[in-house]
Amino acid sequence: MNKTVKHSRILCAAKCILRFDGFDHHGVIENISLSGALIKLDHNVPNGVHPGDRCYMTLCSNLDSYPVKYTCRVIRVDLALIGIEFLELNMM
């Protein structure tokens, strides 16, 4: 596993939603930086999710109350932890 860190990480406990293939997965951001985040999902990472896959992240537990989502790339997968790299910020 590559341990290279490009930006300083900030510990965080914000709720978020990751969307893979049209399905929402709730979790908590463990740490975040300018380039990405490490997220602990409420359940294990869905089968079929691999480094390099695209997903979307919303920074809250309610998609209707926060109109910003990030397009991301999966960079790390461990049971219920997933590391993502931010690619693009989208206003909904």
PDB file of N, CA, C and O in Angstrom:
ATOM      1  N   MET A   1       0.847  -1.175   0.000  1.00  0.00           N
ATOM      2  CA  MET A   1       0.000   0.000   0.000  1.00  0.00           C
ATOM      3  C   MET A   1       0.892   1.237   0.000  1.00  0.00           C
ATOM      4  O   MET A   1       1.852   1.301   0.768  1.00  0.00           O
ATOM      5  N   ASN A   2       0.597   2.201  -0.832  1.00  0.00           N
ATOM      6  CA  ASN A   2       1.380   3.412  -0.938  1.00  0.00           C
ATOM      7  C   ASN A   2       1.046   4.355   0.212  1.00  0.00           C
ATOM      8  O   ASN A   2      -0.112   4.736   0.383  1.00  0.00           O
ATOM      9  N   LYS A   3       2.050   4.736   1.003  1.00  0.00           N
ATOM     10  CA  LYS A   3       1.841   5.603   2.163  1.00  0.00           C
ATOM     11  C   LYS A   3       2.204   7.056   1.863  1.00  0.00           C
ATOM     12  O   LYS A   3       2.282   7.861   2.791  1.00  0.00           O
ATOM     13  N   THR A   4       2.428   7.416   0.611  1.00  0.00           N
ATOM     14  CA  THR A   4       2.791   8.775   0.251  1.00  0.00           C
ATOM     15  C   THR A   4       1.623   9.720   0.542  1.00  0.00           C
ATOM     16  O   THR A   4       0.492   9.491   0.112  1.00  0.00           O
ATOM     17  N   VAL A   5       1.928  10.783   1.281  1.00  0.00           N
ATOM     18  CA  VAL A   5       0.913  11.782   1.618  1.00  0.00           C
ATOM     19  C   VAL A   5       1.309  13.094   0.959  1.00  0.00           C
ATOM     20  O   VAL A   5       2.384  13.626   1.236  1.00  0.00           O
ATOM     21  N   LYS A   6       0.450  13.622   0.087  1.00  0.00           N
ATOM     22  CA  LYS A   6       0.751  14.844  -0.651  1.00  0.00           C
ATOM     23  C   LYS A   6       0.434  16.107   0.145  1.00  0.00           C
ATOM     24  O   LYS A   6       1.125  17.116   0.004  1.00  0.00           O
ATOM     25  N   HIS A   7      -0.599  16.062   0.974  1.00  0.00           N
ATOM     26  CA  HIS A   7      -1.034  17.229   1.736  1.00  0.00           C
ATOM     27  C   HIS A   7      -1.241  16.836   3.192  1.00  0.00           C
ATOM     28  O   HIS A   7      -1.479  15.670   3.505  1.00  0.00           O
ATOM     29  N   SER A   8      -1.147  17.825   4.078  1.00  0.00           N
ATOM     30  CA  SER A   8      -1.396  17.575   5.497  1.00  0.00           C
ATOM     31  C   SER A   8      -2.826  17.097   5.686  1.00  0.00           C
ATOM     32  O   SER A   8      -3.753  17.599   5.050  1.00  0.00           O
ATOM     33  N   ARG A   9      -2.992  16.127   6.562  1.00  0.00           N
ATOM     34  CA  ARG A   9      -4.317  15.579   6.841  1.00  0.00           C
ATOM     35  C   ARG A   9      -4.852  16.165   8.136  1.00  0.00           C
ATOM     36  O   ARG A   9      -4.104  16.421   9.080  1.00  0.00           O
ATOM     37  N   ILE A  10      -6.160  16.370   8.161  1.00  0.00           N
ATOM     38  CA  ILE A  10      -6.841  16.903   9.337  1.00  0.00           C
ATOM     39  C   ILE A  10      -7.794  15.835   9.839  1.00  0.00           C
ATOM     40  O   ILE A  10      -8.596  15.306   9.070  1.00  0.00           O
ATOM     41  N   LEU A  11      -7.713  15.511  11.133  1.00  0.00           N
ATOM     42  CA  LEU A  11      -8.663  14.560  11.707  1.00  0.00           C
ATOM     43  C   LEU A  11     -10.055  15.156  11.615  1.00  0.00           C
ATOM     44  O   LEU A  11     -10.235  16.366  11.757  1.00  0.00           O
ATOM     45  N   CYS A  12     -11.013  14.321  11.384  1.00  0.00           N
ATOM     46  CA  CYS A  12     -12.364  14.798  11.114  1.00  0.00           C
ATOM     47  C   CYS A  12     -13.353  13.748  11.588  1.00  0.00           C
ATOM     48  O   CYS A  12     -12.998  12.575  11.712  1.00  0.00           O
ATOM     49  N   ALA A  13     -14.567  14.145  11.848  1.00  0.00           N
ATOM     50  CA  ALA A  13     -15.617  13.189  12.214  1.00  0.00           C
ATOM     51  C   ALA A  13     -16.922  13.554  11.517  1.00  0.00           C
ATOM     52  O   ALA A  13     -18.008  13.303  12.040  1.00  0.00           O
ATOM     53  N   ALA A  14     -16.805  14.148  10.333  1.00  0.00           N
ATOM     54  CA  ALA A  14     -17.988  14.584   9.587  1.00  0.00           C
ATOM     55  C   ALA A  14     -18.649  13.402   8.893  1.00  0.00           C
ATOM     56  O   ALA A  14     -17.972  12.520   8.365  1.00  0.00           O
ATOM     57  N   LYS A  15     -19.966  13.392   8.898  1.00  0.00           N
ATOM     58  CA  LYS A  15     -20.716  12.356   8.182  1.00  0.00           C
ATOM     59  C   LYS A  15     -20.649  12.638   6.691  1.00  0.00           C
ATOM     60  O   LYS A  15     -20.550  13.787   6.261  1.00  0.00           O
ATOM     61  N   CYS A  16     -20.706  11.563   5.910  1.00  0.00           N
ATOM     62  CA  CYS A  16     -20.691  11.720   4.462  1.00  0.00           C
ATOM     63  C   CYS A  16     -21.444  10.562   3.821  1.00  0.00           C
ATOM     64  O   CYS A  16     -21.789   9.576   4.472  1.00  0.00           O
ATOM     65  N   ILE A  17     -21.685  10.713   2.537  1.00  0.00           N
ATOM     66  CA  ILE A  17     -22.317   9.667   1.737  1.00  0.00           C
ATOM     67  C   ILE A  17     -21.434   9.434   0.523  1.00  0.00           C
ATOM     68  O   ILE A  17     -21.084  10.377  -0.186  1.00  0.00           O
ATOM     69  N   LEU A  18     -21.072   8.176   0.281  1.00  0.00           N
ATOM     70  CA  LEU A  18     -20.363   7.796  -0.937  1.00  0.00           C
ATOM     71  C   LEU A  18     -21.352   7.086  -1.848  1.00  0.00           C
ATOM     72  O   LEU A  18     -22.143   6.261  -1.390  1.00  0.00           O
ATOM     73  N   ARG A  19     -21.308   7.402  -3.127  1.00  0.00           N
ATOM     74  CA  ARG A  19     -22.200   6.770  -4.102  1.00  0.00           C
ATOM     75  C   ARG A  19     -21.361   5.974  -5.092  1.00  0.00           C
ATOM     76  O   ARG A  19     -20.503   6.515  -5.789  1.00  0.00           O
ATOM     77  N   PHE A  20     -21.636   4.666  -5.132  1.00  0.00           N
ATOM     78  CA  PHE A  20     -21.010   3.754  -6.084  1.00  0.00           C
ATOM     79  C   PHE A  20     -22.109   3.132  -6.919  1.00  0.00           C
ATOM     80  O   PHE A  20     -23.066   2.586  -6.369  1.00  0.00           O
ATOM     81  N   ASP A  21     -21.996   3.202  -8.224  1.00  0.00           N
ATOM     82  CA  ASP A  21     -22.943   2.534  -9.127  1.00  0.00           C
ATOM     83  C   ASP A  21     -24.402   2.770  -8.750  1.00  0.00           C
ATOM     84  O   ASP A  21     -25.216   1.849  -8.815  1.00  0.00           O
ATOM     85  N   GLY A  22     -24.737   4.002  -8.356  1.00  0.00           N
ATOM     86  CA  GLY A  22     -26.118   4.346  -8.057  1.00  0.00           C
ATOM     87  C   GLY A  22     -26.590   4.006  -6.651  1.00  0.00           C
ATOM     88  O   GLY A  22     -27.756   4.241  -6.333  1.00  0.00           O
ATOM     89  N   PHE A  23     -25.727   3.461  -5.798  1.00  0.00           N
ATOM     90  CA  PHE A  23     -26.105   3.112  -4.427  1.00  0.00           C
ATOM     91  C   PHE A  23     -25.354   3.981  -3.434  1.00  0.00           C
ATOM     92  O   PHE A  23     -24.152   4.206  -3.576  1.00  0.00           O
ATOM     93  N   ASP A  24     -26.078   4.475  -2.413  1.00  0.00           N
ATOM     94  CA  ASP A  24     -25.492   5.327  -1.378  1.00  0.00           C
ATOM     95  C   ASP A  24     -24.989   4.489  -0.216  1.00  0.00           C
ATOM     96  O   ASP A  24     -25.633   3.528   0.205  1.00  0.00           O
ATOM     97  N   HIS A  25     -23.810   4.878   0.299  1.00  0.00           N
ATOM     98  CA  HIS A  25     -23.192   4.206   1.440  1.00  0.00           C
ATOM     99  C   HIS A  25     -22.792   5.283   2.443  1.00  0.00           C
ATOM    100  O   HIS A  25     -21.986   6.157   2.124  1.00  0.00           O
ATOM    101  N   HIS A  26     -23.345   5.228   3.644  1.00  0.00           N
ATOM    102  CA  HIS A  26     -23.088   6.231   4.670  1.00  0.00           C
ATOM    103  C   HIS A  26     -21.805   5.915   5.414  1.00  0.00           C
ATOM    104  O   HIS A  26     -21.445   4.752   5.597  1.00  0.00           O
ATOM    105  N   GLY A  27     -21.120   6.968   5.841  1.00  0.00           N
ATOM    106  CA  GLY A  27     -19.886   6.790   6.572  1.00  0.00           C
ATOM    107  C   GLY A  27     -19.476   8.053   7.301  1.00  0.00           C
ATOM    108  O   GLY A  27     -20.208   9.041   7.337  1.00  0.00           O
ATOM    109  N   VAL A  28     -18.285   7.996   7.881  1.00  0.00           N
ATOM    110  CA  VAL A  28     -17.704   9.117   8.623  1.00  0.00           C
ATOM    111  C   VAL A  28     -16.296   9.348   8.090  1.00  0.00           C
ATOM    112  O   VAL A  28     -15.529   8.401   7.913  1.00  0.00           O
ATOM    113  N   ILE A  29     -15.962  10.596   7.838  1.00  0.00           N
ATOM    114  CA  ILE A  29     -14.624  10.937   7.365  1.00  0.00           C
ATOM    115  C   ILE A  29     -13.665  10.844   8.546  1.00  0.00           C
ATOM    116  O   ILE A  29     -13.834  11.548   9.542  1.00  0.00           O
ATOM    117  N   GLU A  30     -12.659   9.977   8.440  1.00  0.00           N
ATOM    118  CA  GLU A  30     -11.645   9.818   9.487  1.00  0.00           C
ATOM    119  C   GLU A  30     -10.639  10.964   9.421  1.00  0.00           C
ATOM    120  O   GLU A  30     -10.298  11.561  10.442  1.00  0.00           O
ATOM    121  N   ASN A  31     -10.167  11.266   8.205  1.00  0.00           N
ATOM    122  CA  ASN A  31      -9.280  12.409   7.998  1.00  0.00           C
ATOM    123  C   ASN A  31      -9.464  12.908   6.578  1.00  0.00           C
ATOM    124  O   ASN A  31      -9.933  12.189   5.696  1.00  0.00           O
ATOM    125  N   ILE A  32      -9.078  14.173   6.382  1.00  0.00           N
ATOM    126  CA  ILE A  32      -9.295  14.818   5.092  1.00  0.00           C
ATOM    127  C   ILE A  32      -8.121  15.733   4.799  1.00  0.00           C
ATOM    128  O   ILE A  32      -7.492  16.261   5.715  1.00  0.00           O
ATOM    129  N   SER A  33      -7.827  15.920   3.512  1.00  0.00           N
ATOM    130  CA  SER A  33      -6.787  16.845   3.077  1.00  0.00           C
ATOM    131  C   SER A  33      -7.297  17.568   1.836  1.00  0.00           C
ATOM    132  O   SER A  33      -8.434  17.366   1.410  1.00  0.00           O
ATOM    133  N   LEU A  34      -6.452  18.403   1.266  1.00  0.00           N
ATOM    134  CA  LEU A  34      -6.842  19.090   0.040  1.00  0.00           C
ATOM    135  C   LEU A  34      -7.045  18.126  -1.123  1.00  0.00           C
ATOM    136  O   LEU A  34      -7.800  18.419  -2.050  1.00  0.00           O
ATOM    137  N   SER A  35      -6.376  16.984  -1.078  1.00  0.00           N
ATOM    138  CA  SER A  35      -6.442  16.076  -2.224  1.00  0.00           C
ATOM    139  C   SER A  35      -7.364  14.878  -2.048  1.00  0.00           C
ATOM    140  O   SER A  35      -7.682  14.207  -3.030  1.00  0.00           O
ATOM    141  N   GLY A  36      -7.810  14.584  -0.804  1.00  0.00           N
ATOM    142  CA  GLY A  36      -8.652  13.422  -0.623  1.00  0.00           C
ATOM    143  C   GLY A  36      -9.054  13.189   0.813  1.00  0.00           C
ATOM    144  O   GLY A  36      -8.885  14.062   1.665  1.00  0.00           O
ATOM    145  N   ALA A  37      -9.593  11.996   1.085  1.00  0.00           N
ATOM    146  CA  ALA A  37     -10.092  11.688   2.427  1.00  0.00           C
ATOM    147  C   ALA A  37     -10.021  10.184   2.669  1.00  0.00           C
ATOM    148  O   ALA A  37     -10.002   9.381   1.737  1.00  0.00           O
ATOM    149  N   LEU A  38      -9.981   9.831   3.954  1.00  0.00           N
ATOM    150  CA  LEU A  38     -10.106   8.447   4.386  1.00  0.00           C
ATOM    151  C   LEU A  38     -11.444   8.337   5.089  1.00  0.00           C
ATOM    152  O   LEU A  38     -11.714   9.071   6.039  1.00  0.00           O
ATOM    153  N   ILE A  39     -12.284   7.422   4.626  1.00  0.00           N
ATOM    154  CA  ILE A  39     -13.659   7.324   5.101  1.00  0.00           C
ATOM    155  C   ILE A  39     -13.911   5.940   5.688  1.00  0.00           C
ATOM    156  O   ILE A  39     -13.551   4.922   5.098  1.00  0.00           O
ATOM    157  N   LYS A  40     -14.533   5.928   6.855  1.00  0.00           N
ATOM    158  CA  LYS A  40     -14.971   4.666   7.459  1.00  0.00           C
ATOM    159  C   LYS A  40     -16.460   4.534   7.167  1.00  0.00           C
ATOM    160  O   LYS A  40     -17.268   5.327   7.650  1.00  0.00           O
ATOM    161  N   LEU A  41     -16.816   3.527   6.374  1.00  0.00           N
ATOM    162  CA  LEU A  41     -18.213   3.295   6.026  1.00  0.00           C
ATOM    163  C   LEU A  41     -18.937   2.598   7.165  1.00  0.00           C
ATOM    164  O   LEU A  41     -18.316   1.896   7.963  1.00  0.00           O
ATOM    165  N   ASP A  42     -20.254   2.790   7.242  1.00  0.00           N
ATOM    166  CA  ASP A  42     -21.072   2.128   8.261  1.00  0.00           C
ATOM    167  C   ASP A  42     -21.035   0.608   8.093  1.00  0.00           C
ATOM    168  O   ASP A  42     -21.205  -0.129   9.064  1.00  0.00           O
ATOM    169  N   HIS A  43     -20.815   0.143   6.869  1.00  0.00           N
ATOM    170  CA  HIS A  43     -20.731  -1.285   6.552  1.00  0.00           C
ATOM    171  C   HIS A  43     -19.459  -1.489   5.750  1.00  0.00           C
ATOM    172  O   HIS A  43     -18.796  -0.516   5.390  1.00  0.00           O
ATOM    173  N   ASN A  44     -19.111  -2.707   5.469  1.00  0.00           N
ATOM    174  CA  ASN A  44     -17.916  -2.985   4.668  1.00  0.00           C
ATOM    175  C   ASN A  44     -18.032  -2.349   3.293  1.00  0.00           C
ATOM    176  O   ASN A  44     -19.131  -2.120   2.787  1.00  0.00           O
ATOM    177  N   VAL A  45     -16.888  -2.072   2.703  1.00  0.00           N
ATOM    178  CA  VAL A  45     -16.844  -1.533   1.344  1.00  0.00           C
ATOM    179  C   VAL A  45     -17.554  -2.530   0.423  1.00  0.00           C
ATOM    180  O   VAL A  45     -17.302  -3.733   0.505  1.00  0.00           O
ATOM    181  N   PRO A  46     -18.428  -2.047  -0.442  1.00  0.00           N
ATOM    182  CA  PRO A  46     -19.174  -2.960  -1.329  1.00  0.00           C
ATOM    183  C   PRO A  46     -18.244  -3.820  -2.192  1.00  0.00           C
ATOM    184  O   PRO A  46     -17.190  -3.364  -2.634  1.00  0.00           O
ATOM    185  N   ASN A  47     -18.654  -5.063  -2.421  1.00  0.00           N
ATOM    186  CA  ASN A  47     -17.906  -5.942  -3.325  1.00  0.00           C
ATOM    187  C   ASN A  47     -17.813  -5.288  -4.695  1.00  0.00           C
ATOM    188  O   ASN A  47     -18.754  -4.637  -5.149  1.00  0.00           O
ATOM    189  N   GLY A  48     -16.703  -5.462  -5.333  1.00  0.00           N
ATOM    190  CA  GLY A  48     -16.535  -4.919  -6.681  1.00  0.00           C
ATOM    191  C   GLY A  48     -15.945  -3.527  -6.713  1.00  0.00           C
ATOM    192  O   GLY A  48     -15.669  -3.017  -7.799  1.00  0.00           O
ATOM    193  N   VAL A  49     -15.736  -2.878  -5.559  1.00  0.00           N
ATOM    194  CA  VAL A  49     -15.112  -1.559  -5.527  1.00  0.00           C
ATOM    195  C   VAL A  49     -13.604  -1.760  -5.399  1.00  0.00           C
ATOM    196  O   VAL A  49     -13.131  -2.434  -4.484  1.00  0.00           O
ATOM    197  N   HIS A  50     -12.860  -1.167  -6.329  1.00  0.00           N
ATOM    198  CA  HIS A  50     -11.411  -1.361  -6.391  1.00  0.00           C
ATOM    199  C   HIS A  50     -10.707  -0.029  -6.598  1.00  0.00           C
ATOM    200  O   HIS A  50     -11.317   0.921  -7.088  1.00  0.00           O
ATOM    201  N   PRO A  51      -9.419   0.056  -6.229  1.00  0.00           N
ATOM    202  CA  PRO A  51      -8.653   1.258  -6.542  1.00  0.00           C
ATOM    203  C   PRO A  51      -8.761   1.593  -8.026  1.00  0.00           C
ATOM    204  O   PRO A  51      -8.679   0.716  -8.886  1.00  0.00           O
ATOM    205  N   GLY A  52      -8.946   2.873  -8.304  1.00  0.00           N
ATOM    206  CA  GLY A  52      -9.122   3.343  -9.677  1.00  0.00           C
ATOM    207  C   GLY A  52     -10.570   3.591 -10.043  1.00  0.00           C
ATOM    208  O   GLY A  52     -10.845   4.326 -10.992  1.00  0.00           O
ATOM    209  N   ASP A  53     -11.513   2.990  -9.308  1.00  0.00           N
ATOM    210  CA  ASP A  53     -12.942   3.198  -9.579  1.00  0.00           C
ATOM    211  C   ASP A  53     -13.349   4.626  -9.220  1.00  0.00           C
ATOM    212  O   ASP A  53     -12.770   5.240  -8.324  1.00  0.00           O
ATOM    213  N   ARG A  54     -14.345   5.140  -9.924  1.00  0.00           N
ATOM    214  CA  ARG A  54     -14.908   6.456  -9.607  1.00  0.00           C
ATOM    215  C   ARG A  54     -16.074   6.316  -8.650  1.00  0.00           C
ATOM    216  O   ARG A  54     -16.785   5.311  -8.649  1.00  0.00           O
ATOM    217  N   CYS A  55     -16.259   7.353  -7.829  1.00  0.00           N
ATOM    218  CA  CYS A  55     -17.406   7.417  -6.933  1.00  0.00           C
ATOM    219  C   CYS A  55     -17.719   8.894  -6.702  1.00  0.00           C
ATOM    220  O   CYS A  55     -17.031   9.771  -7.225  1.00  0.00           O
ATOM    221  N   TYR A  56     -18.751   9.160  -5.923  1.00  0.00           N
ATOM    222  CA  TYR A  56     -19.135  10.529  -5.587  1.00  0.00           C
ATOM    223  C   TYR A  56     -19.291  10.624  -4.083  1.00  0.00           C
ATOM    224  O   TYR A  56     -19.795   9.698  -3.447  1.00  0.00           O
ATOM    225  N   MET A  57     -18.858  11.752  -3.506  1.00  0.00           N
ATOM    226  CA  MET A  57     -18.976  11.956  -2.077  1.00  0.00           C
ATOM    227  C   MET A  57     -19.732  13.244  -1.798  1.00  0.00           C
ATOM    228  O   MET A  57     -19.472  14.278  -2.413  1.00  0.00           O
ATOM    229  N   THR A  58     -20.670  13.167  -0.862  1.00  0.00           N
ATOM    230  CA  THR A  58     -21.390  14.338  -0.363  1.00  0.00           C
ATOM    231  C   THR A  58     -21.056  14.469   1.109  1.00  0.00           C
ATOM    232  O   THR A  58     -21.107  13.488   1.850  1.00  0.00           O
ATOM    233  N   LEU A  59     -20.711  15.689   1.542  1.00  0.00           N
ATOM    234  CA  LEU A  59     -20.292  15.937   2.922  1.00  0.00           C
ATOM    235  C   LEU A  59     -21.467  16.211   3.846  1.00  0.00           C
ATOM    236  O   LEU A  59     -21.626  17.339   4.313  1.00  0.00           O
ATOM    237  N   CYS A  60     -22.283  15.221   4.118  1.00  0.00           N
ATOM    238  CA  CYS A  60     -23.353  15.313   5.104  1.00  0.00           C
ATOM    239  C   CYS A  60     -24.138  14.017   5.065  1.00  0.00           C
ATOM    240  O   CYS A  60     -23.857  13.133   4.255  1.00  0.00           O
ATOM    241  N   SER A  61     -25.114  13.908   5.936  1.00  0.00           N
ATOM    242  CA  SER A  61     -25.888  12.670   5.958  1.00  0.00           C
ATOM    243  C   SER A  61     -27.213  12.789   5.215  1.00  0.00           C
ATOM    244  O   SER A  61     -27.997  11.840   5.202  1.00  0.00           O
ATOM    245  N   ASN A  62     -27.477  13.942   4.595  1.00  0.00           N
ATOM    246  CA  ASN A  62     -28.726  14.154   3.870  1.00  0.00           C
ATOM    247  C   ASN A  62     -28.427  14.807   2.525  1.00  0.00           C
ATOM    248  O   ASN A  62     -28.049  15.978   2.482  1.00  0.00           O
ATOM    249  N   LEU A  63     -28.589  14.079   1.440  1.00  0.00           N
ATOM    250  CA  LEU A  63     -28.263  14.597   0.111  1.00  0.00           C
ATOM    251  C   LEU A  63     -29.042  15.851  -0.266  1.00  0.00           C
ATOM    252  O   LEU A  63     -28.541  16.677  -1.029  1.00  0.00           O
ATOM    253  N   ASP A  64     -30.256  16.009   0.252  1.00  0.00           N
ATOM    254  CA  ASP A  64     -31.088  17.149  -0.115  1.00  0.00           C
ATOM    255  C   ASP A  64     -30.660  18.448   0.561  1.00  0.00           C
ATOM    256  O   ASP A  64     -31.008  19.528   0.084  1.00  0.00           O
ATOM    257  N   SER A  65     -29.907  18.366   1.665  1.00  0.00           N
ATOM    258  CA  SER A  65     -29.576  19.577   2.410  1.00  0.00           C
ATOM    259  C   SER A  65     -28.213  20.153   2.067  1.00  0.00           C
ATOM    260  O   SER A  65     -27.860  21.223   2.565  1.00  0.00           O
ATOM    261  N   TYR A  66     -27.446  19.483   1.239  1.00  0.00           N
ATOM    262  CA  TYR A  66     -26.106  19.970   0.909  1.00  0.00           C
ATOM    263  C   TYR A  66     -25.875  19.800  -0.589  1.00  0.00           C
ATOM    264  O   TYR A  66     -25.672  18.679  -1.057  1.00  0.00           O
ATOM    265  N   PRO A  67     -25.902  20.894  -1.344  1.00  0.00           N
ATOM    266  CA  PRO A  67     -25.903  20.794  -2.809  1.00  0.00           C
ATOM    267  C   PRO A  67     -24.524  20.662  -3.460  1.00  0.00           C
ATOM    268  O   PRO A  67     -24.357  21.062  -4.612  1.00  0.00           O
ATOM    269  N   VAL A  68     -23.540  20.115  -2.754  1.00  0.00           N
ATOM    270  CA  VAL A  68     -22.206  19.971  -3.321  1.00  0.00           C
ATOM    271  C   VAL A  68     -21.784  18.509  -3.244  1.00  0.00           C
ATOM    272  O   VAL A  68     -21.910  17.871  -2.199  1.00  0.00           O
ATOM    273  N   LYS A  69     -21.284  17.987  -4.355  1.00  0.00           N
ATOM    274  CA  LYS A  69     -20.735  16.640  -4.315  1.00  0.00           C
ATOM    275  C   LYS A  69     -19.389  16.648  -5.022  1.00  0.00           C
ATOM    276  O   LYS A  69     -19.139  17.459  -5.913  1.00  0.00           O
ATOM    277  N   TYR A  70     -18.542  15.741  -4.612  1.00  0.00           N
ATOM    278  CA  TYR A  70     -17.214  15.608  -5.172  1.00  0.00           C
ATOM    279  C   TYR A  70     -17.147  14.350  -6.026  1.00  0.00           C
ATOM    280  O   TYR A  70     -17.586  13.280  -5.604  1.00  0.00           O
ATOM    281  N   THR A  71     -16.598  14.483  -7.222  1.00  0.00           N
ATOM    282  CA  THR A  71     -16.259  13.313  -8.015  1.00  0.00           C
ATOM    283  C   THR A  71     -14.912  12.842  -7.501  1.00  0.00           C
ATOM    284  O   THR A  71     -13.990  13.643  -7.346  1.00  0.00           O
ATOM    285  N   CYS A  72     -14.792  11.549  -7.237  1.00  0.00           N
ATOM    286  CA  CYS A  72     -13.594  11.009  -6.597  1.00  0.00           C
ATOM    287  C   CYS A  72     -13.112   9.748  -7.308  1.00  0.00           C
ATOM    288  O   CYS A  72     -13.829   9.133  -8.098  1.00  0.00           O
ATOM    289  N   ARG A  73     -11.873   9.392  -6.994  1.00  0.00           N
ATOM    290  CA  ARG A  73     -11.306   8.128  -7.447  1.00  0.00           C
ATOM    291  C   ARG A  73     -10.890   7.352  -6.208  1.00  0.00           C
ATOM    292  O   ARG A  73     -10.265   7.907  -5.304  1.00  0.00           O
ATOM    293  N   VAL A  74     -11.231   6.083  -6.164  1.00  0.00           N
ATOM    294  CA  VAL A  74     -10.835   5.218  -5.056  1.00  0.00           C
ATOM    295  C   VAL A  74      -9.335   4.966  -5.167  1.00  0.00           C
ATOM    296  O   VAL A  74      -8.840   4.583  -6.227  1.00  0.00           O
ATOM    297  N   ILE A  75      -8.609   5.186  -4.057  1.00  0.00           N
ATOM    298  CA  ILE A  75      -7.173   4.932  -4.076  1.00  0.00           C
ATOM    299  C   ILE A  75      -6.756   3.852  -3.083  1.00  0.00           C
ATOM    300  O   ILE A  75      -5.644   3.331  -3.161  1.00  0.00           O
ATOM    301  N   ARG A  76      -7.648   3.512  -2.145  1.00  0.00           N
ATOM    302  CA  ARG A  76      -7.327   2.498  -1.129  1.00  0.00           C
ATOM    303  C   ARG A  76      -8.615   1.842  -0.658  1.00  0.00           C
ATOM    304  O   ARG A  76      -9.632   2.517  -0.498  1.00  0.00           O
ATOM    305  N   VAL A  77      -8.584   0.539  -0.436  1.00  0.00           N
ATOM    306  CA  VAL A  77      -9.752  -0.194   0.060  1.00  0.00           C
ATOM    307  C   VAL A  77      -9.306  -1.173   1.139  1.00  0.00           C
ATOM    308  O   VAL A  77      -8.411  -1.986   0.907  1.00  0.00           O
ATOM    309  N   ASP A  78      -9.922  -1.098   2.316  1.00  0.00           N
ATOM    310  CA  ASP A  78      -9.696  -2.028   3.431  1.00  0.00           C
ATOM    311  C   ASP A  78     -11.037  -2.248   4.110  1.00  0.00           C
ATOM    312  O   ASP A  78     -11.624  -1.272   4.578  1.00  0.00           O
ATOM    313  N   LEU A  79     -11.550  -3.437   4.193  1.00  0.00           N
ATOM    314  CA  LEU A  79     -12.818  -3.776   4.848  1.00  0.00           C
ATOM    315  C   LEU A  79     -13.816  -2.630   4.862  1.00  0.00           C
ATOM    316  O   LEU A  79     -14.565  -2.470   3.899  1.00  0.00           O
ATOM    317  N   ALA A  80     -13.854  -1.818   5.934  1.00  0.00           N
ATOM    318  CA  ALA A  80     -14.822  -0.722   6.016  1.00  0.00           C
ATOM    319  C   ALA A  80     -14.171   0.638   5.771  1.00  0.00           C
ATOM    320  O   ALA A  80     -14.843   1.665   5.868  1.00  0.00           O
ATOM    321  N   LEU A  81     -12.870   0.663   5.455  1.00  0.00           N
ATOM    322  CA  LEU A  81     -12.175   1.922   5.176  1.00  0.00           C
ATOM    323  C   LEU A  81     -11.938   2.065   3.685  1.00  0.00           C
ATOM    324  O   LEU A  81     -11.617   1.104   2.987  1.00  0.00           O
ATOM    325  N   ILE A  82     -12.106   3.298   3.217  1.00  0.00           N
ATOM    326  CA  ILE A  82     -11.861   3.566   1.805  1.00  0.00           C
ATOM    327  C   ILE A  82     -11.165   4.917   1.685  1.00  0.00           C
ATOM    328  O   ILE A  82     -11.604   5.910   2.265  1.00  0.00           O
ATOM    329  N   GLY A  83     -10.089   4.939   0.937  1.00  0.00           N
ATOM    330  CA  GLY A  83      -9.379   6.183   0.668  1.00  0.00           C
ATOM    331  C   GLY A  83      -9.780   6.696  -0.695  1.00  0.00           C
ATOM    332  O   GLY A  83      -9.816   5.941  -1.667  1.00  0.00           O
ATOM    333  N   ILE A  84     -10.085   7.987  -0.767  1.00  0.00           N
ATOM    334  CA  ILE A  84     -10.502   8.575  -2.039  1.00  0.00           C
ATOM    335  C   ILE A  84      -9.646   9.795  -2.362  1.00  0.00           C
ATOM    336  O   ILE A  84      -9.137  10.476  -1.471  1.00  0.00           O
ATOM    337  N   GLU A  85      -9.504  10.050  -3.647  1.00  0.00           N
ATOM    338  CA  GLU A  85      -8.835  11.242  -4.148  1.00  0.00           C
ATOM    339  C   GLU A  85      -9.900  12.125  -4.788  1.00  0.00           C
ATOM    340  O   GLU A  85     -10.701  11.652  -5.594  1.00  0.00           O
ATOM    341  N   PHE A  86      -9.910  13.407  -4.431  1.00  0.00           N
ATOM    342  CA  PHE A  86     -10.866  14.336  -5.027  1.00  0.00           C
ATOM    343  C   PHE A  86     -10.434  14.664  -6.449  1.00  0.00           C
ATOM    344  O   PHE A  86      -9.275  15.001  -6.692  1.00  0.00           O
ATOM    345  N   LEU A  87     -11.375  14.563  -7.390  1.00  0.00           N
ATOM    346  CA  LEU A  87     -11.100  14.900  -8.793  1.00  0.00           C
ATOM    347  C   LEU A  87     -11.790  16.183  -9.214  1.00  0.00           C
ATOM    348  O   LEU A  87     -11.224  16.984  -9.959  1.00  0.00           O
ATOM    349  N   GLU A  88     -13.025  16.383  -8.736  1.00  0.00           N
ATOM    350  CA  GLU A  88     -13.811  17.528  -9.200  1.00  0.00           C
ATOM    351  C   GLU A  88     -14.896  17.860  -8.190  1.00  0.00           C
ATOM    352  O   GLU A  88     -15.489  16.967  -7.584  1.00  0.00           O
ATOM    353  N   LEU A  89     -15.150  19.140  -8.014  1.00  0.00           N
ATOM    354  CA  LEU A  89     -16.229  19.624  -7.157  1.00  0.00           C
ATOM    355  C   LEU A  89     -17.412  19.971  -8.060  1.00  0.00           C
ATOM    356  O   LEU A  89     -17.263  20.694  -9.044  1.00  0.00           O
ATOM    357  N   ASN A  90     -18.598  19.443  -7.710  1.00  0.00           N
ATOM    358  CA  ASN A  90     -19.804  19.662  -8.519  1.00  0.00           C
ATOM    359  C   ASN A  90     -20.882  20.324  -7.681  1.00  0.00           C
ATOM    360  O   ASN A  90     -21.185  19.858  -6.583  1.00  0.00           O
ATOM    361  N   MET A  91     -21.458  21.394  -8.178  1.00  0.00           N
ATOM    362  CA  MET A  91     -22.604  22.031  -7.523  1.00  0.00           C
ATOM    363  C   MET A  91     -23.863  21.400  -8.096  1.00  0.00           C
ATOM    364  O   MET A  91     -24.034  21.360  -9.314  1.00  0.00           O
ATOM    365  N   MET A  92     -24.746  20.907  -7.236  1.00  0.00           N
ATOM    366  CA  MET A  92     -25.976  20.245  -7.693  1.00  0.00           C
ATOM    367  C   MET A  92     -27.084  21.256  -7.867  1.00  0.00           C
ATOM    368  O   MET A  92     -28.197  20.892  -8.247  1.00  0.00           O
TER     369      MET A  92
END
